[in-house]
């Protein structure tokens, strides 16, 4: 009898616990039909490798049927519906169980169920290996493409034939990694105001710390150390106020890259794309998808923007709303952002994407980014249309509502916003529009305490299964 009571008590606890599900986010005041029509206007945009539907709003490979899988009420004579190969939720349940419970698989009634899990995991592992192999081959091809491009302008050391792509640029007068503040200024990478904000803030912080410590050994961090993440940058809030504009809630703009540097990037990418059209490199499809700066050896541009601007700015703009600070902020100067990962790529838009090398699409459907913070910097060229439209933060009542747009910014002007801010790019009506996009993530903080479901739906709840407080 005591055992029976214990069973009833255990079932009651499970029932109560199962009713505490997260509320699903809904698209408030947003027309699903209009969204559907908008997203169906451009098939190419949906299929593009980076951005838009195919990466940010991936079509589900499993469509549940109308019959609930637990209709048998736990009876043993019903058909087994366990299938982690076709049902992602089954896979996630199994992984969570293995991670949390000792001997979790001993609960499976049949060994064939464990075999199904093993098969599903092997399939995923096989896909990981396939993608890795393709990436290795593609990067090797792009390295040869970059080497061919550079050798057409100057002689390349034979010893660098199989070196990393970044080393191929080390002797380039304008695209090698800058090491000093003087070099950064003389190359005109940044607009004067952006350079002033970064340099003045860094020098001021050095002087303040020097006075507090009463030591004379503190030196100004080099640009090379900042790019390599060895030195933390703090931006003076008083300088940010005159430099930045708030376009709307959670969306800010500021002048960043110089016109000369934007022009140099466009010219370089166009030349690489044109060379990639040759028979030798056509298999790379280089000019038909967004171009990752790390892959072509120019990752220092991404690192410069990330470490010098995105990381310190996120403490001022998104520390609380996106939980990007390790703890409650008392002193910004002594705090650090939890953003610890970045990806930078150049996306192209054109009135006629198929007719122009390097421009992959003419618009971008409403979507969120796979990032905590996104920076979008206009590289030019001459174009009309191509506004960045915002439709509210996912996980808020404003989700899906048109909030506003940032119309054709000046060349070199950057827009920064949280990744969960629904946004789109309107049709490019004429010309070609290029943008440097930098995605930033917080693997050590945000994504280490939030499951994929809660993260995608932007639920910040301590009862998430990945939270330290769960159960």
ZIHULIN-V485682 format. One record per residue. N is the residue number from 1. PSI is psi as a letter, one per 30 degrees, with the letter a starting at -180 (NA if undefined). D_LAST is the distance of its C-alpha to the last C-alpha in Angstrom with 1 decimal. Layout:
n = [N/N]
psi = [PSI/PSI]
d_last = [D_LAST/D_LAST]
This chain:
n = [1/2/3/4/5/6/7/8/9/10/11/12/13/14/15/16/17/18/19/20/21/22/23/24/25/26/27/28/29/30/31/32/33/34/35/36/37/38/39/40/41/42/43/44/45/46/47/48/49/50/51/52/53/54/55/56/57/58/59/60/61/62/63/64/65/66/67/68/69/70/71/72/73/74/75/76/77/78/79/80/81/82/83/84/85/86/87/88/89/90/91/92/93/94/95/96/97/98/99/100/101/102/103/104/105/106/107/108/109/110/111/112/113/114/115/116/117/118/119/120/121/122/123/124/125/126/127/128/129/130/131/132/133/134/135/136/137/138/139/140/141/142/143/144/145/146/147/148/149/150/151/152/153/154/155/156/157/158/159/160/161/162/163/164/165/166/167/168/169/170/171/172/173/174/175/176/177/178/179/180/181/182/183/184/185/186/187/188/189/190/191/192/193/194/195/196/197/198/199/200/201/202/203/204/205/206/207/208/209/210/211/212/213/214/215/216/217/218/219/220/221/222/223/224/225/226/227/228/229/230/231/232/233/234/235/236/237/238/239/240/241/242/243/244/245/246/247/248/249/250/251/252/253/254/255/256/257/258/259/260/261/262/263/264/265/266/267/268/269/270/271/272/273/274/275/276/277/278/279/280/281/282/283/284/285/286/287/288/289/290/291/292/293/294/295/296/297/298/299/300/301/302/303/304/305/306/307/308/309/310/311/312/313/314/315/316/317/318/319/320/321/322/323/324/325/326/327/328/329/330/331/332/333/334/335/336/337/338/339/340/341/342/343/344/345/346/347/348/349/350/351/352/353/354/355/356/357/358/359/360/361/362/363/364/365/366/367/368/369/370/371/372/373/374/375/376/377/378/379/380/381/382/383/384/385/386/387/388/389/390/391/392/393/394/395/396/397/398/399/400/401/402/403/404/405/406/407/408/409/410/411/412/413/414/415/416/417/418/419/420/421/422/423/424/425/426/427/428/429/430/431/432/433/434/435/436/437/438/439/440/441/442/443/444/445/446/447/448/449/450/451/452/453/454/455/456/457/458/459/460/461/462/463/464/465/466/467/468/469/470/471]
psi = [e/e/e/e/e/e/e/e/e/e/e/e/e/e/e/e/e/f/f/h/l/k/k/k/k/l/i/k/h/k/j/e/e/e/e/e/e/e/f/f/f/j/e/e/e/e/f/l/e/k/l/a/e/f/e/e/i/k/k/k/f/k/j/k/a/f/k/k/f/g/f/f/g/g/k/f/g/l/k/k/g/k/i/f/e/f/j/e/e/e/e/e/e/e/e/e/e/e/e/e/k/k/h/e/f/f/f/k/e/k/f/f/e/e/e/e/e/e/e/e/e/e/e/e/e/e/e/e/e/e/e/e/e/e/e/e/e/e/e/e/e/e/e/e/e/e/e/e/e/e/f/f/e/l/k/k/k/e/f/g/e/g/l/k/e/e/f/f/f/f/g/k/f/f/g/l/k/k/f/l/e/e/e/e/e/f/f/h/e/l/l/e/e/e/e/e/e/e/e/e/e/e/e/e/e/e/e/e/e/e/e/e/f/h/l/g/f/k/l/k/k/l/e/e/e/e/e/g/g/f/k/k/k/k/k/k/e/e/e/e/e/f/e/l/k/j/e/a/k/g/k/l/l/k/k/d/k/l/e/e/e/e/e/e/e/e/e/e/e/e/e/e/e/e/e/f/f/l/e/e/g/f/f/f/h/e/g/g/l/k/j/k/e/e/e/g/g/h/f/f/e/e/e/e/e/e/e/f/e/e/e/e/e/f/e/e/e/g/e/e/e/g/h/g/k/e/l/k/k/e/j/e/f/g/l/k/k/g/k/g/k/l/k/k/l/k/k/k/k/l/e/i/e/f/f/k/k/f/j/f/l/f/l/k/l/k/l/l/l/h/l/e/k/k/k/j/k/k/f/a/b/k/l/k/a/h/l/j/k/k/h/l/k/k/g/l/f/f/k/f/k/j/e/a/l/j/l/i/l/l/k/f/k/k/k/k/l/k/f/g/j/k/l/l/k/l/k/j/f/l/a/k/k/k/k/k/k/j/k/k/l/i/e/f/d/e/f/f/g/k/l/e/e/e/e/e/g/h/k/i/k/f/g/k/f/f/l/f/f/k/NA]
d_last = [28.0/25.2/23.6/24.1/22.5/19.4/19.3/19.8/17.0/14.6/15.9/15.7/11.9/11.6/14.2/12.8/9.4/11.8/13.9/11.7/13.1/14.4/18.1/20.4/22.9/26.5/29.9/31.3/35.1/35.5/37.9/36.3/39.8/41.1/38.2/39.0/42.7/42.0/39.9/42.5/45.5/45.1/44.1/44.7/42.2/39.5/40.4/40.7/38.8/37.3/36.2/36.3/35.1/35.0/32.6/30.7/30.4/30.7/31.8/29.3/30.6/29.0/30.0/28.3/30.9/31.2/30.0/26.3/25.2/23.6/26.8/27.4/24.7/23.7/27.3/28.4/31.7/30.5/31.0/28.2/27.0/24.8/26.3/24.5/27.9/28.4/24.9/22.8/19.6/20.1/20.5/17.3/15.3/17.2/16.7/12.9/13.1/15.7/13.9/10.7/12.3/15.6/18.5/16.7/20.2/21.4/19.7/22.3/25.2/27.9/28.6/30.0/26.5/25.7/29.0/28.1/25.1/27.3/30.0/27.8/26.6/30.2/31.3/28.9/30.1/33.7/33.2/32.0/35.1/37.4/36.3/36.6/40.1/41.2/40.0/41.9/45.0/44.8/44.4/47.4/49.5/48.6/49.5/52.9/53.2/52.6/55.0/57.6/57.2/57.5/60.4/62.3/62.5/62.8/63.1/59.8/59.8/59.9/57.4/54.8/55.2/51.9/50.1/47.0/47.8/47.3/50.1/52.5/52.4/52.9/56.6/56.4/57.8/55.4/52.3/51.6/48.8/50.1/49.9/51.3/51.2/54.9/54.4/51.7/54.0/57.1/55.5/54.4/50.9/49.6/51.3/52.9/50.5/47.4/49.1/50.0/46.5/45.0/47.9/48.4/44.8/44.5/47.9/47.1/43.8/45.8/48.4/46.0/44.1/47.5/48.8/45.8/46.0/49.8/50.0/52.1/50.2/47.8/48.8/47.9/45.3/47.1/46.2/45.7/43.0/41.3/41.4/40.0/37.1/38.6/39.2/37.1/38.8/38.5/40.3/42.1/40.9/44.5/45.6/42.9/44.1/47.5/46.3/43.6/43.7/40.9/41.6/39.0/35.5/33.5/36.6/39.0/42.2/44.3/47.3/46.2/48.4/52.2/54.3/55.9/52.7/51.4/54.8/54.6/51.2/52.5/55.7/54.0/51.5/54.3/56.5/53.7/53.1/56.8/57.1/54.2/56.3/58.7/58.7/57.4/54.1/53.8/51.1/48.7/48.7/48.4/49.8/48.0/44.4/42.9/43.9/41.3/42.8/41.3/42.9/46.3/46.1/45.7/42.1/43.4/43.8/40.1/39.2/41.7/40.3/36.6/37.1/39.9/38.7/35.4/33.3/35.0/35.4/31.7/31.1/33.6/32.7/29.0/27.2/25.3/25.4/24.1/22.2/24.6/24.8/22.8/22.6/24.5/28.0/30.7/33.4/33.5/36.1/33.8/30.7/30.1/28.7/25.7/27.7/28.5/29.8/32.6/34.8/38.3/40.5/43.6/43.6/46.9/47.9/51.4/53.5/54.3/51.5/53.3/56.5/55.3/54.0/50.7/49.6/47.0/46.6/48.0/44.9/41.1/39.0/36.2/33.1/30.3/30.3/28.0/27.9/26.6/30.2/33.4/37.0/39.9/43.3/46.5/48.9/51.6/54.0/56.1/54.3/54.0/50.8/47.5/45.7/42.0/40.6/37.2/35.3/32.5/29.0/26.5/23.7/26.2/28.7/31.5/30.2/33.2/35.8/38.6/38.4/41.3/42.8/44.1/47.6/49.4/48.6/51.1/51.1/48.8/46.7/42.9/40.3/36.7/33.7/30.0/29.2/27.5/30.8/32.4/35.8/38.9/42.3/45.2/48.2/50.4/53.8/56.0/55.8/53.0/49.8/47.9/44.7/42.8/39.0/36.5/32.8/30.4/26.8/24.2/22.6/21.6/19.8/19.2/18.8/16.7/13.7/14.4/14.5/18.1/17.6/16.3/19.0/21.7/21.1/20.7/17.5/16.3/13.0/10.2/7.7/9.3/8.0/10.1/9.1/8.7/6.4/3.8/0.0]
